[in-house]
């Protein structure tokens, strides 16, 4: 079983649903840019895919036991 982080969906939710684009345009976060958000999302997706997802292998194979 593999995991693929949905970077596009997260980016859409941040910019179009929560209005991050408007906040950046208003200057409320002067150090934040679209490039920085994209880089953070890419690295978080890579971390989730490469580091966190493999930790679930044992649980996926054995399942839950009481």
mmCIF file of the N, C-alpha and C atoms, coordinates in Angstrom:
data_MODEL
# 
_entry.id   MODEL 
# 
loop_
_atom_site.group_PDB 
_atom_site.id 
_atom_site.type_symbol 
_atom_site.label_atom_id 
_atom_site.label_alt_id 
_atom_site.label_comp_id 
_atom_site.label_asym_id 
_atom_site.label_entity_id 
_atom_site.label_seq_id 
_atom_site.pdbx_PDB_ins_code 
_atom_site.Cartn_x 
_atom_site.Cartn_y 
_atom_site.Cartn_z 
_atom_site.occupancy 
_atom_site.B_iso_or_equiv 
_atom_site.pdbx_formal_charge 
_atom_site.auth_seq_id 
_atom_site.auth_comp_id 
_atom_site.auth_asym_id 
_atom_site.auth_atom_id 
_atom_site.pdbx_PDB_model_num 
ATOM 1   N N  . UNK A 1 1  ? 0.844   -1.173 0.000  1.00 0.00 ? 1  UNK A N  1 
ATOM 2   C CA . UNK A 1 1  ? 0.000   0.000  0.000  1.00 0.00 ? 1  UNK A CA 1 
ATOM 3   C C  . UNK A 1 1  ? 0.889   1.236  0.000  1.00 0.00 ? 1  UNK A C  1 
ATOM 4   N N  . UNK A 1 2  ? 0.581   2.170  -0.902 1.00 0.00 ? 2  UNK A N  1 
ATOM 5   C CA . UNK A 1 2  ? 1.390   3.382  -0.974 1.00 0.00 ? 2  UNK A CA 1 
ATOM 6   C C  . UNK A 1 2  ? 0.513   4.602  -0.709 1.00 0.00 ? 2  UNK A C  1 
ATOM 7   N N  . UNK A 1 3  ? 1.166   5.653  -0.319 1.00 0.00 ? 3  UNK A N  1 
ATOM 8   C CA . UNK A 1 3  ? 0.475   6.903  -0.006 1.00 0.00 ? 3  UNK A CA 1 
ATOM 9   C C  . UNK A 1 3  ? 1.030   7.995  -0.909 1.00 0.00 ? 3  UNK A C  1 
ATOM 10  N N  . UNK A 1 4  ? 0.166   8.791  -1.441 1.00 0.00 ? 4  UNK A N  1 
ATOM 11  C CA . UNK A 1 4  ? 0.574   9.925  -2.259 1.00 0.00 ? 4  UNK A CA 1 
ATOM 12  C C  . UNK A 1 4  ? -0.101  11.166 -1.691 1.00 0.00 ? 4  UNK A C  1 
ATOM 13  N N  . UNK A 1 5  ? 0.693   12.082 -1.184 1.00 0.00 ? 5  UNK A N  1 
ATOM 14  C CA . UNK A 1 5  ? 0.147   13.309 -0.586 1.00 0.00 ? 5  UNK A CA 1 
ATOM 15  C C  . UNK A 1 5  ? -0.550  14.145 -1.659 1.00 0.00 ? 5  UNK A C  1 
ATOM 16  N N  . UNK A 1 6  ? -1.716  14.631 -1.358 1.00 0.00 ? 6  UNK A N  1 
ATOM 17  C CA . UNK A 1 6  ? -2.522  15.411 -2.300 1.00 0.00 ? 6  UNK A CA 1 
ATOM 18  C C  . UNK A 1 6  ? -2.179  16.897 -2.191 1.00 0.00 ? 6  UNK A C  1 
ATOM 19  N N  . UNK A 1 7  ? -1.017  17.259 -2.695 1.00 0.00 ? 7  UNK A N  1 
ATOM 20  C CA . UNK A 1 7  ? -0.514  18.624 -2.594 1.00 0.00 ? 7  UNK A CA 1 
ATOM 21  C C  . UNK A 1 7  ? -1.443  19.604 -3.310 1.00 0.00 ? 7  UNK A C  1 
ATOM 22  N N  . UNK A 1 8  ? -1.947  19.236 -4.463 1.00 0.00 ? 8  UNK A N  1 
ATOM 23  C CA . UNK A 1 8  ? -2.836  20.119 -5.217 1.00 0.00 ? 8  UNK A CA 1 
ATOM 24  C C  . UNK A 1 8  ? -4.113  20.440 -4.464 1.00 0.00 ? 8  UNK A C  1 
ATOM 25  N N  . UNK A 1 9  ? -4.679  19.424 -3.792 1.00 0.00 ? 9  UNK A N  1 
ATOM 26  C CA . UNK A 1 9  ? -5.903  19.642 -3.021 1.00 0.00 ? 9  UNK A CA 1 
ATOM 27  C C  . UNK A 1 9  ? -5.646  20.552 -1.820 1.00 0.00 ? 9  UNK A C  1 
ATOM 28  N N  . UNK A 1 10 ? -4.522  20.359 -1.167 1.00 0.00 ? 10 UNK A N  1 
ATOM 29  C CA . UNK A 1 10 ? -4.187  21.196 -0.014 1.00 0.00 ? 10 UNK A CA 1 
ATOM 30  C C  . UNK A 1 10 ? -3.949  22.642 -0.468 1.00 0.00 ? 10 UNK A C  1 
ATOM 31  N N  . UNK A 1 11 ? -3.238  22.789 -1.578 1.00 0.00 ? 11 UNK A N  1 
ATOM 32  C CA . UNK A 1 11 ? -2.986  24.127 -2.125 1.00 0.00 ? 11 UNK A CA 1 
ATOM 33  C C  . UNK A 1 11 ? -4.305  24.809 -2.477 1.00 0.00 ? 11 UNK A C  1 
ATOM 34  N N  . UNK A 1 12 ? -5.205  24.088 -3.101 1.00 0.00 ? 12 UNK A N  1 
ATOM 35  C CA . UNK A 1 12 ? -6.524  24.641 -3.449 1.00 0.00 ? 12 UNK A CA 1 
ATOM 36  C C  . UNK A 1 12 ? -7.285  25.064 -2.190 1.00 0.00 ? 12 UNK A C  1 
ATOM 37  N N  . UNK A 1 13 ? -7.265  24.225 -1.168 1.00 0.00 ? 13 UNK A N  1 
ATOM 38  C CA . UNK A 1 13 ? -7.978  24.547 0.074  1.00 0.00 ? 13 UNK A CA 1 
ATOM 39  C C  . UNK A 1 13 ? -7.398  25.785 0.744  1.00 0.00 ? 13 UNK A C  1 
ATOM 40  N N  . UNK A 1 14 ? -6.088  25.906 0.751  1.00 0.00 ? 14 UNK A N  1 
ATOM 41  C CA . UNK A 1 14 ? -5.462  27.068 1.382  1.00 0.00 ? 14 UNK A CA 1 
ATOM 42  C C  . UNK A 1 14 ? -5.775  28.363 0.640  1.00 0.00 ? 14 UNK A C  1 
ATOM 43  N N  . UNK A 1 15 ? -5.665  28.333 -0.660 1.00 0.00 ? 15 UNK A N  1 
ATOM 44  C CA . UNK A 1 15 ? -5.798  29.568 -1.419 1.00 0.00 ? 15 UNK A CA 1 
ATOM 45  C C  . UNK A 1 15 ? -7.240  29.908 -1.777 1.00 0.00 ? 15 UNK A C  1 
ATOM 46  N N  . UNK A 1 16 ? -8.030  28.929 -2.149 1.00 0.00 ? 16 UNK A N  1 
ATOM 47  C CA . UNK A 1 16 ? -9.375  29.224 -2.650 1.00 0.00 ? 16 UNK A CA 1 
ATOM 48  C C  . UNK A 1 16 ? -10.457 29.099 -1.579 1.00 0.00 ? 16 UNK A C  1 
ATOM 49  N N  . UNK A 1 17 ? -10.280 28.227 -0.620 1.00 0.00 ? 17 UNK A N  1 
ATOM 50  C CA . UNK A 1 17 ? -11.304 28.035 0.400  1.00 0.00 ? 17 UNK A CA 1 
ATOM 51  C C  . UNK A 1 17 ? -11.053 28.922 1.616  1.00 0.00 ? 17 UNK A C  1 
ATOM 52  N N  . UNK A 1 18 ? -9.826  28.897 2.124  1.00 0.00 ? 18 UNK A N  1 
ATOM 53  C CA . UNK A 1 18 ? -9.540  29.664 3.342  1.00 0.00 ? 18 UNK A CA 1 
ATOM 54  C C  . UNK A 1 18 ? -9.153  31.113 3.064  1.00 0.00 ? 18 UNK A C  1 
ATOM 55  N N  . UNK A 1 19 ? -8.864  31.463 1.821  1.00 0.00 ? 19 UNK A N  1 
ATOM 56  C CA . UNK A 1 19 ? -8.558  32.849 1.483  1.00 0.00 ? 19 UNK A CA 1 
ATOM 57  C C  . UNK A 1 19 ? -7.145  33.278 1.797  1.00 0.00 ? 19 UNK A C  1 
ATOM 58  N N  . UNK A 1 20 ? -6.196  32.362 1.779  1.00 0.00 ? 20 UNK A N  1 
ATOM 59  C CA . UNK A 1 20 ? -4.802  32.724 2.064  1.00 0.00 ? 20 UNK A CA 1 
ATOM 60  C C  . UNK A 1 20 ? -4.277  33.739 1.050  1.00 0.00 ? 20 UNK A C  1 
ATOM 61  N N  . UNK A 1 21 ? -4.714  33.611 -0.171 1.00 0.00 ? 21 UNK A N  1 
ATOM 62  C CA . UNK A 1 21 ? -4.259  34.534 -1.212 1.00 0.00 ? 21 UNK A CA 1 
ATOM 63  C C  . UNK A 1 21 ? -4.606  35.978 -0.864 1.00 0.00 ? 21 UNK A C  1 
ATOM 64  N N  . UNK A 1 22 ? -5.804  36.213 -0.357 1.00 0.00 ? 22 UNK A N  1 
ATOM 65  C CA . UNK A 1 22 ? -6.202  37.569 0.041  1.00 0.00 ? 22 UNK A CA 1 
ATOM 66  C C  . UNK A 1 22 ? -5.364  38.084 1.203  1.00 0.00 ? 22 UNK A C  1 
ATOM 67  N N  . UNK A 1 23 ? -5.058  37.213 2.151  1.00 0.00 ? 23 UNK A N  1 
ATOM 68  C CA . UNK A 1 23 ? -4.249  37.626 3.295  1.00 0.00 ? 23 UNK A CA 1 
ATOM 69  C C  . UNK A 1 23 ? -2.832  37.997 2.876  1.00 0.00 ? 23 UNK A C  1 
ATOM 70  N N  . UNK A 1 24 ? -2.276  37.241 1.954  1.00 0.00 ? 24 UNK A N  1 
ATOM 71  C CA . UNK A 1 24 ? -0.937  37.549 1.457  1.00 0.00 ? 24 UNK A CA 1 
ATOM 72  C C  . UNK A 1 24 ? -0.962  38.855 0.674  1.00 0.00 ? 24 UNK A C  1 
ATOM 73  N N  . UNK A 1 25 ? -1.997  39.044 -0.160 1.00 0.00 ? 25 UNK A N  1 
ATOM 74  C CA . UNK A 1 25 ? -2.101  40.282 -0.945 1.00 0.00 ? 25 UNK A CA 1 
ATOM 75  C C  . UNK A 1 25 ? -2.276  41.514 -0.062 1.00 0.00 ? 25 UNK A C  1 
ATOM 76  N N  . UNK A 1 26 ? -2.935  41.373 1.089  1.00 0.00 ? 26 UNK A N  1 
ATOM 77  C CA . UNK A 1 26 ? -3.133  42.492 2.004  1.00 0.00 ? 26 UNK A CA 1 
ATOM 78  C C  . UNK A 1 26 ? -1.873  42.830 2.789  1.00 0.00 ? 26 UNK A C  1 
ATOM 79  N N  . UNK A 1 27 ? -0.875  41.971 2.737  1.00 0.00 ? 27 UNK A N  1 
ATOM 80  C CA . UNK A 1 27 ? 0.378   42.219 3.429  1.00 0.00 ? 27 UNK A CA 1 
ATOM 81  C C  . UNK A 1 27 ? 0.375   41.817 4.883  1.00 0.00 ? 27 UNK A C  1 
ATOM 82  N N  . UNK A 1 28 ? -0.583  40.990 5.287  1.00 0.00 ? 28 UNK A N  1 
ATOM 83  C CA . UNK A 1 28 ? -0.641  40.564 6.688  1.00 0.00 ? 28 UNK A CA 1 
ATOM 84  C C  . UNK A 1 28 ? 0.519   39.638 7.046  1.00 0.00 ? 28 UNK A C  1 
ATOM 85  N N  . UNK A 1 29 ? 1.052   38.946 6.050  1.00 0.00 ? 29 UNK A N  1 
ATOM 86  C CA . UNK A 1 29 ? 2.206   38.065 6.244  1.00 0.00 ? 29 UNK A CA 1 
ATOM 87  C C  . UNK A 1 29 ? 3.283   38.492 5.255  1.00 0.00 ? 29 UNK A C  1 
ATOM 88  N N  . UNK A 1 30 ? 4.081   39.474 5.592  1.00 0.00 ? 30 UNK A N  1 
ATOM 89  C CA . UNK A 1 30 ? 5.020   40.029 4.610  1.00 0.00 ? 30 UNK A CA 1 
ATOM 90  C C  . UNK A 1 30 ? 6.091   39.048 4.135  1.00 0.00 ? 30 UNK A C  1 
ATOM 91  N N  . UNK A 1 31 ? 6.435   38.066 4.941  1.00 0.00 ? 31 UNK A N  1 
ATOM 92  C CA . UNK A 1 31 ? 7.472   37.122 4.542  1.00 0.00 ? 31 UNK A CA 1 
ATOM 93  C C  . UNK A 1 31 ? 6.920   35.909 3.803  1.00 0.00 ? 31 UNK A C  1 
ATOM 94  N N  . UNK A 1 32 ? 5.611   35.817 3.683  1.00 0.00 ? 32 UNK A N  1 
ATOM 95  C CA . UNK A 1 32 ? 4.978   34.660 3.062  1.00 0.00 ? 32 UNK A CA 1 
ATOM 96  C C  . UNK A 1 32 ? 4.699   34.942 1.593  1.00 0.00 ? 32 UNK A C  1 
ATOM 97  N N  . UNK A 1 33 ? 5.070   33.985 0.745  1.00 0.00 ? 33 UNK A N  1 
ATOM 98  C CA . UNK A 1 33 ? 4.808   34.119 -0.688 1.00 0.00 ? 33 UNK A CA 1 
ATOM 99  C C  . UNK A 1 33 ? 4.250   32.799 -1.211 1.00 0.00 ? 33 UNK A C  1 
ATOM 100 N N  . UNK A 1 34 ? 3.727   32.816 -2.408 1.00 0.00 ? 34 UNK A N  1 
ATOM 101 C CA . UNK A 1 34 ? 3.178   31.609 -3.024 1.00 0.00 ? 34 UNK A CA 1 
ATOM 102 C C  . UNK A 1 34 ? 4.279   30.563 -3.218 1.00 0.00 ? 34 UNK A C  1 
ATOM 103 N N  . UNK A 1 35 ? 5.480   31.014 -3.551 1.00 0.00 ? 35 UNK A N  1 
ATOM 104 C CA . UNK A 1 35 ? 6.596   30.084 -3.732 1.00 0.00 ? 35 UNK A CA 1 
ATOM 105 C C  . UNK A 1 35 ? 6.962   29.394 -2.420 1.00 0.00 ? 35 UNK A C  1 
ATOM 106 N N  . UNK A 1 36 ? 6.959   30.145 -1.332 1.00 0.00 ? 36 UNK A N  1 
ATOM 107 C CA . UNK A 1 36 ? 7.283   29.572 -0.030 1.00 0.00 ? 36 UNK A CA 1 
ATOM 108 C C  . UNK A 1 36 ? 6.225   28.556 0.400  1.00 0.00 ? 36 UNK A C  1 
ATOM 109 N N  . UNK A 1 37 ? 4.957   28.895 0.204  1.00 0.00 ? 37 UNK A N  1 
ATOM 110 C CA . UNK A 1 37 ? 3.878   27.961 0.548  1.00 0.00 ? 37 UNK A CA 1 
ATOM 111 C C  . UNK A 1 37 ? 4.001   26.695 -0.284 1.00 0.00 ? 37 UNK A C  1 
ATOM 112 N N  . UNK A 1 38 ? 4.283   26.841 -1.568 1.00 0.00 ? 38 UNK A N  1 
ATOM 113 C CA . UNK A 1 38 ? 4.457   25.678 -2.439 1.00 0.00 ? 38 UNK A CA 1 
ATOM 114 C C  . UNK A 1 38 ? 5.609   24.799 -1.995 1.00 0.00 ? 38 UNK A C  1 
ATOM 115 N N  . UNK A 1 39 ? 6.724   25.408 -1.612 1.00 0.00 ? 39 UNK A N  1 
ATOM 116 C CA . UNK A 1 39 ? 7.885   24.647 -1.158 1.00 0.00 ? 39 UNK A CA 1 
ATOM 117 C C  . UNK A 1 39 ? 7.582   23.910 0.148  1.00 0.00 ? 39 UNK A C  1 
ATOM 118 N N  . UNK A 1 40 ? 6.883   24.568 1.049  1.00 0.00 ? 40 UNK A N  1 
ATOM 119 C CA . UNK A 1 40 ? 6.522   23.932 2.324  1.00 0.00 ? 40 UNK A CA 1 
ATOM 120 C C  . UNK A 1 40 ? 5.591   22.751 2.082  1.00 0.00 ? 40 UNK A C  1 
ATOM 121 N N  . UNK A 1 41 ? 4.612   22.927 1.203  1.00 0.00 ? 41 UNK A N  1 
ATOM 122 C CA . UNK A 1 41 ? 3.683   21.836 0.901  1.00 0.00 ? 41 UNK A CA 1 
ATOM 123 C C  . UNK A 1 41 ? 4.398   20.659 0.246  1.00 0.00 ? 41 UNK A C  1 
ATOM 124 N N  . UNK A 1 42 ? 5.321   20.940 -0.656 1.00 0.00 ? 42 UNK A N  1 
ATOM 125 C CA . UNK A 1 42 ? 6.070   19.863 -1.317 1.00 0.00 ? 42 UNK A CA 1 
ATOM 126 C C  . UNK A 1 42 ? 6.893   19.065 -0.305 1.00 0.00 ? 42 UNK A C  1 
ATOM 127 N N  . UNK A 1 43 ? 7.583   19.764 0.581  1.00 0.00 ? 43 UNK A N  1 
ATOM 128 C CA . UNK A 1 43 ? 8.402   19.073 1.582  1.00 0.00 ? 43 UNK A CA 1 
ATOM 129 C C  . UNK A 1 43 ? 7.540   18.299 2.577  1.00 0.00 ? 43 UNK A C  1 
ATOM 130 N N  . UNK A 1 44 ? 6.406   18.879 2.981  1.00 0.00 ? 44 UNK A N  1 
ATOM 131 C CA . UNK A 1 44 ? 5.509   18.175 3.890  1.00 0.00 ? 44 UNK A CA 1 
ATOM 132 C C  . UNK A 1 44 ? 4.941   16.929 3.221  1.00 0.00 ? 44 UNK A C  1 
ATOM 133 N N  . UNK A 1 45 ? 4.617   17.022 1.950  1.00 0.00 ? 45 UNK A N  1 
ATOM 134 C CA . UNK A 1 45 ? 4.135   15.857 1.214  1.00 0.00 ? 45 UNK A CA 1 
ATOM 135 C C  . UNK A 1 45 ? 5.201   14.787 1.075  1.00 0.00 ? 45 UNK A C  1 
ATOM 136 N N  . UNK A 1 46 ? 6.422   15.203 0.815  1.00 0.00 ? 46 UNK A N  1 
ATOM 137 C CA . UNK A 1 46 ? 7.530   14.244 0.718  1.00 0.00 ? 46 UNK A CA 1 
ATOM 138 C C  . UNK A 1 46 ? 7.781   13.574 2.067  1.00 0.00 ? 46 UNK A C  1 
ATOM 139 N N  . UNK A 1 47 ? 7.715   14.336 3.143  1.00 0.00 ? 47 UNK A N  1 
ATOM 140 C CA . UNK A 1 47 ? 7.902   13.782 4.484  1.00 0.00 ? 47 UNK A CA 1 
ATOM 141 C C  . UNK A 1 47 ? 6.806   12.769 4.809  1.00 0.00 ? 47 UNK A C  1 
ATOM 142 N N  . UNK A 1 48 ? 5.559   13.128 4.490  1.00 0.00 ? 48 UNK A N  1 
ATOM 143 C CA . UNK A 1 48 ? 4.448   12.212 4.766  1.00 0.00 ? 48 UNK A CA 1 
ATOM 144 C C  . UNK A 1 48 ? 4.563   10.940 3.944  1.00 0.00 ? 48 UNK A C  1 
ATOM 145 N N  . UNK A 1 49 ? 4.983   11.060 2.697  1.00 0.00 ? 49 UNK A N  1 
ATOM 146 C CA . UNK A 1 49 ? 5.088   9.899  1.816  1.00 0.00 ? 49 UNK A CA 1 
ATOM 147 C C  . UNK A 1 49 ? 6.287   9.021  2.173  1.00 0.00 ? 49 UNK A C  1 
ATOM 148 N N  . UNK A 1 50 ? 7.432   9.637  2.413  1.00 0.00 ? 50 UNK A N  1 
ATOM 149 C CA . UNK A 1 50 ? 8.671   8.867  2.608  1.00 0.00 ? 50 UNK A CA 1 
ATOM 150 C C  . UNK A 1 50 ? 8.920   8.437  4.042  1.00 0.00 ? 50 UNK A C  1 
ATOM 151 N N  . UNK A 1 51 ? 8.468   9.187  5.021  1.00 0.00 ? 51 UNK A N  1 
ATOM 152 C CA . UNK A 1 51 ? 8.794   8.904  6.423  1.00 0.00 ? 51 UNK A CA 1 
ATOM 153 C C  . UNK A 1 51 ? 7.592   8.365  7.197  1.00 0.00 ? 51 UNK A C  1 
ATOM 154 N N  . UNK A 1 52 ? 6.476   9.046  7.138  1.00 0.00 ? 52 UNK A N  1 
ATOM 155 C CA . UNK A 1 52 ? 5.328   8.667  7.962  1.00 0.00 ? 52 UNK A CA 1 
ATOM 156 C C  . UNK A 1 52 ? 4.582   7.460  7.398  1.00 0.00 ? 52 UNK A C  1 
ATOM 157 N N  . UNK A 1 53 ? 4.322   7.453  6.093  1.00 0.00 ? 53 UNK A N  1 
ATOM 158 C CA . UNK A 1 53 ? 3.528   6.371  5.492  1.00 0.00 ? 53 UNK A CA 1 
ATOM 159 C C  . UNK A 1 53 ? 4.137   4.980  5.712  1.00 0.00 ? 53 UNK A C  1 
ATOM 160 N N  . UNK A 1 54 ? 5.450   4.797  5.591  1.00 0.00 ? 54 UNK A N  1 
ATOM 161 C CA . UNK A 1 54 ? 6.002   3.453  5.826  1.00 0.00 ? 54 UNK A CA 1 
ATOM 162 C C  . UNK A 1 54 ? 5.832   2.956  7.266  1.00 0.00 ? 54 UNK A C  1 
ATOM 163 N N  . UNK A 1 55 ? 5.618   3.850  8.211  1.00 0.00 ? 55 UNK A N  1 
ATOM 164 C CA . UNK A 1 55 ? 5.423   3.430  9.595  1.00 0.00 ? 55 UNK A CA 1 
ATOM 165 C C  . UNK A 1 55 ? 4.114   2.667  9.781  1.00 0.00 ? 55 UNK A C  1 
ATOM 166 N N  . UNK A 1 56 ? 3.184   2.837  8.868  1.00 0.00 ? 56 UNK A N  1 
ATOM 167 C CA . UNK A 1 56 ? 1.892   2.161  8.956  1.00 0.00 ? 56 UNK A CA 1 
ATOM 168 C C  . UNK A 1 56 ? 1.921   0.746  8.393  1.00 0.00 ? 56 UNK A C  1 
ATOM 169 N N  . UNK A 1 57 ? 3.051   0.289  7.868  1.00 0.00 ? 57 UNK A N  1 
ATOM 170 C CA . UNK A 1 57 ? 3.127   -1.009 7.193  1.00 0.00 ? 57 UNK A CA 1 
ATOM 171 C C  . UNK A 1 57 ? 2.724   -2.150 8.134  1.00 0.00 ? 57 UNK A C  1 
ATOM 172 N N  . UNK A 1 58 ? 3.215   -2.160 9.346  1.00 0.00 ? 58 UNK A N  1 
ATOM 173 C CA . UNK A 1 58 ? 2.893   -3.238 10.277 1.00 0.00 ? 58 UNK A CA 1 
ATOM 174 C C  . UNK A 1 58 ? 1.404   -3.234 10.591 1.00 0.00 ? 58 UNK A C  1 
ATOM 175 N N  . UNK A 1 59 ? 0.847   -2.059 10.845 1.00 0.00 ? 59 UNK A N  1 
ATOM 176 C CA . UNK A 1 59 ? -0.587  -1.973 11.123 1.00 0.00 ? 59 UNK A CA 1 
ATOM 177 C C  . UNK A 1 59 ? -1.426  -2.388 9.925  1.00 0.00 ? 59 UNK A C  1 
ATOM 178 N N  . UNK A 1 60 ? -0.967  -2.086 8.717  1.00 0.00 ? 60 UNK A N  1 
ATOM 179 C CA . UNK A 1 60 ? -1.688  -2.486 7.524  1.00 0.00 ? 60 UNK A CA 1 
ATOM 180 C C  . UNK A 1 60 ? -1.647  -3.995 7.335  1.00 0.00 ? 60 UNK A C  1 
ATOM 181 N N  . UNK A 1 61 ? -0.524  -4.613 7.688  1.00 0.00 ? 61 UNK A N  1 
ATOM 182 C CA . UNK A 1 61 ? -0.376  -6.058 7.498  1.00 0.00 ? 61 UNK A CA 1 
ATOM 183 C C  . UNK A 1 61 ? -1.094  -6.855 8.589  1.00 0.00 ? 61 UNK A C  1 
ATOM 184 N N  . UNK A 1 62 ? -0.982  -6.431 9.838  1.00 0.00 ? 62 UNK A N  1 
ATOM 185 C CA . UNK A 1 62 ? -1.507  -7.206 10.952 1.00 0.00 ? 62 UNK A CA 1 
ATOM 186 C C  . UNK A 1 62 ? -2.903  -6.785 11.368 1.00 0.00 ? 62 UNK A C  1 
ATOM 187 N N  . UNK A 1 63 ? -3.275  -5.569 11.155 1.00 0.00 ? 63 UNK A N  1 
ATOM 188 C CA . UNK A 1 63 ? -4.576  -5.080 11.595 1.00 0.00 ? 63 UNK A CA 1 
ATOM 189 C C  . UNK A 1 63 ? -4.572  -4.820 13.095 1.00 0.00 ? 63 UNK A C  1 
ATOM 190 N N  . UNK A 1 64 ? -5.727  -4.421 13.598 1.00 0.00 ? 64 UNK A N  1 
ATOM 191 C CA . UNK A 1 64 ? -5.866  -4.095 15.015 1.00 0.00 ? 64 UNK A CA 1 
ATOM 192 C C  . UNK A 1 64 ? -6.253  -5.340 15.810 1.00 0.00 ? 64 UNK A C  1 
ATOM 193 N N  . UNK A 1 65 ? -5.671  -5.467 16.994 1.00 0.00 ? 65 UNK A N  1 
ATOM 194 C CA . UNK A 1 65 ? -6.009  -6.580 17.887 1.00 0.00 ? 65 UNK A CA 1 
ATOM 195 C C  . UNK A 1 65 ? -6.382  -6.026 19.247 1.00 0.00 ? 65 UNK A C  1 
ATOM 196 N N  . UNK A 1 66 ? -7.332  -6.672 19.883 1.00 0.00 ? 66 UNK A N  1 
ATOM 197 C CA . UNK A 1 66 ? -7.752  -6.247 21.200 1.00 0.00 ? 66 UNK A CA 1 
ATOM 198 C C  . UNK A 1 66 ? -7.051  -7.080 22.255 1.00 0.00 ? 66 UNK A C  1 
# 
